[in-house]
Amino acid sequence: METIEKTVITVSATVKAPVEKVWRYWNEPQHITQWCQASSDWHAPYAENDLKVGGKFKTTMAAKDGSFSFDFGGVYTKVELHKAIEYTMEDGRKVQIEFLADGNETKVIEKFDAENTHPADMQREGWQAILNSFKNHTEAN
């Protein structure tokens, strides 16, 4: 039997905001729609989030010109207030997010199972761009 090796990709950012604000901006749909895009020609016109173990989330990510859109979603497997979130994406891949509070700064670390369609570097760059968008939105508001 062939063993398929799983690649885990890590991205992180330090946000200049206390963990309570970072948590709120990460999880509230009205904020998710403001930051959940990898580039300025994309946006997130819709988000829903039931933040509890067994709860589901969905964010619609779309090209602003209307040429393409998709729903990104999953089911939560762990929710530890202001500390950690884990979920399983609809395709079965796992994601772990840590929130490390340090006074008025919070380090957000995301680890996710790579998919097999795109190169790992491309996936890392995309997720890092979204995380940077989150950081910028949170610090600016």
Backbone as JSON, one array per atom type, in Angstrom:
{
  "sequence": "METIEKTVITVSATVKAPVEKVWRYWNEPQHITQWCQASSDWHAPYAENDLKVGGKFKTTMAAKDGSFSFDFGGVYTKVELHKAIEYTMEDGRKVQIEFLADGNETKVIEKFDAENTHPADMQREGWQAILNSFKNHTEAN",
  "N": [[0.84, -1.18, 0.0], [0.57, 2.16, -0.87], [1.98, 5.0, 0.68], [0.83, 8.18, 1.26], [2.41, 11.15, 1.6], [1.77, 13.78, 3.8], [1.74, 17.23, 3.45], [2.28, 19.92, 5.57], [1.59, 23.28, 5.84], [2.76, 26.37, 7.11], [1.79, 29.6, 8.12], [2.2, 32.95, 9.39], [1.55, 35.88, 11.4], [2.16, 38.88, 13.2], [-0.05, 40.77, 14.92], [-0.76, 44.07, 15.7], [-2.55, 44.41, 18.1], [-4.7, 43.73, 20.89], [-5.49, 40.37, 22.02], [-8.27, 39.92, 22.36], [-9.55, 41.67, 20.56], [-8.38, 40.81, 18.16], [-9.37, 38.18, 18.03], [-12.14, 38.7, 17.82], [-12.26, 40.13, 15.35], [-11.32, 38.16, 13.66], [-13.34, 36.28, 13.71], [-15.98, 37.39, 13.47], [-18.59, 37.74, 11.14], [-19.07, 40.28, 9.86], [-16.58, 41.43, 9.88], [-14.96, 39.47, 8.68], [-15.77, 39.61, 6.0], [-14.49, 41.9, 5.27], [-11.75, 41.45, 5.23], [-11.05, 38.97, 4.09], [-9.47, 38.16, 1.61], [-7.02, 37.57, -0.93], [-5.91, 39.39, -2.65], [-6.27, 42.72, -4.05], [-8.1, 42.67, -6.14], [-9.98, 40.84, -5.5], [-12.72, 39.87, -3.34], [-14.75, 39.31, -0.37], [-17.86, 38.71, -0.45], [-19.74, 37.49, 1.21], [-20.19, 36.02, 4.42], [-20.55, 33.53, 6.93], [-20.65, 32.29, 10.26], [-20.52, 29.89, 12.68], [-19.3, 29.63, 15.48], [-18.33, 27.16, 17.17], [-17.61, 23.91, 18.55], [-18.32, 21.53, 16.16], [-19.82, 23.36, 14.82], [-20.43, 25.19, 11.76], [-18.75, 27.03, 9.13], [-18.78, 29.46, 6.49], [-17.38, 31.18, 3.82], [-17.75, 33.27, 1.11], [-15.65, 33.72, -1.55], [-14.64, 35.93, -4.05], [-13.89, 37.06, -7.36], [-13.65, 40.48, -8.06], [-14.52, 41.36, -10.54], [-16.47, 39.6, -11.21], [-15.88, 37.25, -12.52], [-15.22, 34.82, -11.33], [-15.97, 32.75, -8.52], [-15.96, 31.21, -5.26], [-16.94, 29.07, -2.53], [-15.56, 28.93, 0.65], [-15.25, 26.73, 3.21], [-16.0, 24.91, 6.3], [-15.94, 22.68, 9.17], [-15.89, 23.18, 12.61], [-13.57, 21.73, 14.89], [-12.29, 22.23, 17.2], [-12.48, 24.79, 19.59], [-11.09, 27.17, 21.42], [-11.42, 29.73, 23.45], [-9.92, 32.78, 22.59], [-7.49, 31.53, 22.18], [-7.16, 29.16, 20.49], [-8.2, 27.65, 17.39], [-9.53, 25.01, 15.56], [-10.26, 23.32, 12.53], [-11.96, 21.29, 10.07], [-11.7, 21.3, 6.66], [-13.99, 21.34, 3.86], [-13.0, 19.53, 2.02], [-11.71, 17.71, 3.56], [-9.19, 18.34, 4.54], [-7.14, 19.52, 7.26], [-7.0, 22.31, 9.55], [-5.19, 24.35, 11.77], [-5.22, 26.96, 14.09], [-3.47, 29.25, 16.0], [-3.6, 31.64, 18.61], [-1.54, 33.81, 19.99], [-1.24, 35.64, 22.71], [0.27, 38.72, 23.63], [0.27, 41.13, 25.46], [-0.42, 44.13, 23.92], [-0.15, 43.01, 21.44], [-0.7, 40.32, 19.16], [0.18, 37.18, 18.11], [-0.63, 35.37, 15.29], [-0.85, 32.16, 14.22], [-1.12, 29.99, 11.59], [-1.66, 26.7, 10.58], [-1.89, 24.44, 7.97], [-3.12, 21.65, 6.08], [-1.67, 20.93, 3.03], [-3.04, 21.1, -0.3], [-3.21, 18.98, -3.23], [-3.16, 20.1, -5.77], [-2.01, 22.64, -6.38], [1.31, 24.13, -6.23], [3.15, 23.97, -3.13], [4.43, 26.37, -2.34], [2.92, 28.31, -3.65], [0.44, 27.97, -2.4], [1.15, 28.66, 0.23], [1.87, 31.37, -0.15], [-0.62, 32.45, -0.91], [-2.29, 31.99, 1.36], [-0.79, 33.41, 3.21], [-1.02, 35.98, 2.19], [-3.75, 36.46, 2.61], [-3.79, 36.35, 5.4], [-2.14, 38.55, 5.92], [-3.81, 40.55, 4.94], [-5.84, 40.35, 6.84], [-4.4, 41.18, 9.13], [-3.78, 43.85, 8.39], [-6.39, 44.96, 8.15], [-7.36, 44.65, 10.77], [-5.55, 46.15, 12.3], [-6.02, 48.67, 11.25], [-8.55, 49.43, 12.04]],
  "CA": [[0.0, 0.0, 0.0], [1.36, 3.39, -1.01], [1.74, 6.01, 1.69], [0.85, 9.55, 0.73], [2.94, 12.06, 2.62], [0.98, 15.0, 3.94], [2.52, 18.45, 3.67], [1.63, 20.93, 6.39], [2.13, 24.61, 5.56], [2.55, 27.32, 8.21], [1.9, 31.05, 7.89], [1.98, 33.66, 10.65], [1.64, 37.34, 11.41], [1.96, 39.52, 14.49], [-1.01, 41.85, 14.77], [-0.64, 45.06, 16.77], [-3.87, 44.53, 18.74], [-4.88, 42.71, 21.92], [-6.09, 39.12, 21.53], [-9.73, 39.99, 22.33], [-9.91, 42.32, 19.29], [-7.96, 39.91, 17.09], [-10.34, 37.08, 18.01], [-13.41, 39.23, 17.32], [-12.13, 40.44, 13.93], [-11.11, 36.9, 12.95], [-14.52, 35.42, 13.74], [-17.27, 38.02, 13.19], [-18.8, 37.83, 9.69], [-18.95, 41.64, 9.32], [-15.15, 41.69, 9.69], [-14.44, 38.49, 7.71], [-16.02, 40.11, 4.65], [-13.59, 43.04, 5.02], [-10.33, 41.08, 5.1], [-10.8, 37.62, 3.56], [-9.07, 38.1, 0.21], [-5.56, 37.52, -1.1], [-5.46, 40.53, -3.45], [-7.26, 43.8, -4.11], [-9.1, 42.42, -7.17], [-10.9, 39.87, -4.93], [-13.4, 40.29, -2.13], [-15.56, 38.28, 0.29], [-19.17, 39.33, -0.32], [-20.62, 36.81, 2.17], [-19.58, 35.14, 5.43], [-21.35, 33.09, 8.07], [-19.74, 31.63, 11.17], [-21.1, 29.32, 13.9], [-18.03, 29.33, 16.15], [-18.42, 26.19, 18.27], [-17.28, 22.58, 18.07], [-19.43, 21.02, 15.37], [-20.39, 24.47, 14.06], [-19.91, 25.35, 10.4], [-18.53, 28.38, 8.62], [-18.68, 29.57, 5.03], [-17.05, 32.5, 3.3], [-17.71, 33.32, -0.35], [-14.54, 34.52, -2.06], [-15.02, 36.2, -5.43], [-13.2, 38.09, -8.14], [-14.52, 41.67, -8.12], [-15.08, 41.52, -11.89], [-17.53, 38.63, -11.38], [-15.46, 36.14, -13.38], [-15.05, 33.57, -10.6], [-16.17, 32.78, -7.07], [-16.08, 29.9, -4.63], [-17.21, 29.09, -1.1], [-14.57, 28.31, 1.49], [-15.96, 26.4, 4.44], [-15.59, 23.75, 7.05], [-16.59, 22.38, 10.44], [-14.97, 23.35, 13.74], [-13.29, 20.56, 15.72], [-11.78, 22.75, 18.49], [-12.59, 26.23, 19.78], [-10.62, 27.54, 22.75], [-11.54, 31.18, 23.42], [-8.73, 33.63, 22.56], [-6.27, 30.73, 22.13], [-6.99, 28.22, 19.38], [-9.32, 27.19, 16.58], [-9.19, 23.96, 14.59], [-11.39, 22.92, 11.72], [-11.75, 20.43, 8.92], [-12.27, 21.88, 5.45], [-14.95, 20.47, 3.17], [-12.28, 18.48, 1.29], [-11.09, 16.81, 4.52], [-7.92, 18.84, 5.07], [-7.22, 20.09, 8.61], [-6.4, 23.62, 9.8], [-5.01, 24.73, 13.17], [-4.88, 28.38, 14.25], [-3.12, 29.63, 17.37], [-3.59, 33.07, 18.91], [-0.6, 33.96, 21.1], [-1.38, 37.0, 23.24], [1.42, 39.35, 24.28], [-0.12, 42.52, 25.71], [-1.12, 44.77, 22.8], [0.16, 42.31, 20.2], [-1.15, 38.94, 19.11], [0.72, 36.42, 16.99], [-1.57, 34.4, 14.73], [-0.13, 31.12, 13.49], [-2.03, 29.06, 10.91], [-1.06, 25.51, 9.96], [-2.93, 23.76, 7.18], [-2.72, 20.58, 5.16], [-1.61, 21.37, 1.63], [-3.78, 20.3, -1.28], [-2.29, 18.41, -4.21], [-3.33, 20.71, -7.08], [-1.09, 23.76, -6.58], [2.56, 23.99, -5.49], [3.1, 24.41, -1.73], [4.81, 27.79, -2.24], [1.78, 29.11, -4.11], [-0.56, 27.9, -1.33], [1.68, 29.46, 1.34], [1.76, 32.79, -0.52], [-2.04, 32.84, -0.9], [-2.77, 32.04, 2.75], [-0.07, 34.5, 3.88], [-1.62, 37.23, 1.7], [-5.02, 36.63, 3.32], [-3.44, 36.67, 6.79], [-1.66, 39.94, 5.91], [-5.0, 41.37, 4.78], [-6.46, 40.36, 8.17], [-3.56, 42.03, 9.99], [-3.97, 45.25, 7.97], [-7.75, 45.38, 8.5], [-7.49, 44.71, 12.23], [-4.76, 47.28, 12.82], [-6.54, 49.95, 10.73], [-9.91, 49.69, 12.53]],
  "C": [[0.88, 1.24, 0.0], [0.97, 4.39, 0.08], [1.85, 7.39, 1.05], [1.31, 10.47, 1.85], [2.16, 13.35, 2.62], [1.91, 16.17, 4.21], [1.69, 19.42, 4.49], [2.36, 22.25, 6.15], [1.8, 25.53, 6.72], [2.72, 28.74, 7.72], [1.65, 31.73, 9.23], [2.11, 35.16, 10.44], [1.46, 37.82, 12.84], [1.11, 40.76, 14.28], [-0.87, 42.78, 15.97], [-2.03, 45.37, 17.34], [-3.96, 43.45, 19.81], [-5.68, 41.52, 21.39], [-7.61, 39.19, 21.46], [-10.22, 40.62, 21.01], [-9.56, 41.41, 18.12], [-8.96, 38.77, 16.94], [-11.66, 37.53, 17.39], [-13.34, 39.48, 15.81], [-11.94, 39.18, 13.1], [-12.43, 36.17, 12.74], [-15.86, 36.07, 13.39], [-17.45, 38.24, 11.69], [-18.65, 39.25, 9.12], [-17.48, 42.05, 9.15], [-14.55, 40.74, 8.65], [-14.62, 39.01, 6.29], [-15.11, 41.29, 4.28], [-12.15, 42.62, 4.75], [-10.06, 39.78, 4.35], [-10.61, 37.63, 2.04], [-7.56, 38.19, 0.12], [-5.03, 38.7, -1.91], [-6.61, 41.52, -3.63], [-8.32, 43.59, -5.19], [-10.09, 41.3, -6.76], [-11.59, 40.47, -3.72], [-14.19, 39.11, -1.56], [-16.95, 38.87, 0.51], [-20.08, 38.7, 0.73], [-19.79, 35.99, 3.15], [-20.62, 34.78, 6.48], [-20.42, 32.26, 8.95], [-20.46, 31.2, 12.44], [-19.94, 28.76, 14.71], [-18.25, 28.48, 17.4], [-18.03, 24.83, 17.69], [-18.51, 21.99, 17.39], [-20.12, 22.09, 14.54], [-19.71, 24.6, 12.7], [-19.65, 26.82, 10.1], [-18.47, 28.32, 7.11], [-18.37, 31.02, 4.69], [-17.02, 32.39, 1.78], [-16.57, 34.25, -0.75], [-14.77, 34.68, -3.56], [-14.12, 37.24, -6.07], [-14.17, 39.27, -8.26], [-15.16, 41.86, -9.48], [-16.17, 40.48, -12.19], [-17.14, 37.39, -12.17], [-15.36, 34.8, -12.66], [-15.38, 33.77, -9.14], [-16.22, 31.36, -6.55], [-16.38, 30.1, -3.15], [-16.11, 28.32, -0.39], [-15.25, 27.99, 2.82], [-15.41, 25.17, 5.12], [-16.39, 23.62, 8.34], [-15.55, 22.47, 11.55], [-14.83, 22.06, 14.55], [-12.73, 20.98, 17.08], [-11.95, 24.26, 18.49], [-12.21, 26.51, 21.23], [-10.49, 29.06, 22.78], [-10.2, 31.89, 23.56], [-7.42, 32.84, 22.44], [-6.11, 29.91, 20.86], [-8.31, 27.9, 18.69], [-8.77, 26.09, 15.68], [-10.44, 23.62, 13.82], [-10.96, 21.98, 10.61], [-12.45, 21.08, 7.74], [-13.18, 20.86, 4.77], [-14.26, 19.34, 2.41], [-11.51, 17.54, 2.24], [-9.76, 17.27, 5.1], [-8.14, 19.55, 6.41], [-6.49, 21.43, 8.68], [-6.33, 23.83, 11.31], [-4.59, 26.19, 13.22], [-4.61, 28.64, 15.72], [-3.13, 31.15, 17.47], [-2.72, 33.24, 20.15], [-0.6, 35.41, 21.56], [-0.09, 37.45, 23.9], [1.1, 40.83, 24.45], [-0.93, 43.07, 24.56], [-0.75, 44.19, 21.44], [-0.34, 40.88, 20.31], [-0.52, 38.28, 17.89], [-0.31, 35.39, 16.58], [-0.75, 33.43, 13.88], [-1.15, 30.15, 12.91], [-1.23, 27.93, 10.31], [-2.17, 24.79, 9.21], [-2.33, 22.69, 6.3], [-2.76, 21.13, 3.74], [-2.53, 20.5, 0.78], [-2.8, 19.89, -2.37], [-2.35, 19.06, -5.59], [-2.27, 21.78, -7.37], [0.19, 23.54, -5.77], [2.44, 24.58, -4.08], [3.44, 25.89, -1.58], [3.66, 28.71, -2.63], [0.68, 29.13, -3.03], [-0.12, 28.77, -0.15], [1.53, 30.95, 1.05], [0.32, 33.27, -0.46], [-2.57, 32.98, 0.52], [-2.07, 33.17, 3.5], [-0.66, 35.84, 3.45], [-2.95, 37.5, 2.4], [-4.76, 37.0, 4.78], [-2.92, 38.1, 6.9], [-2.82, 40.91, 5.75], [-5.75, 41.48, 6.11], [-5.71, 41.3, 9.11], [-3.8, 43.5, 9.67], [-5.35, 45.77, 8.37], [-7.88, 45.58, 10.01], [-6.75, 45.91, 12.79], [-5.32, 48.63, 12.4], [-7.89, 50.34, 11.32], [-10.01, 49.62, 14.05]]
}
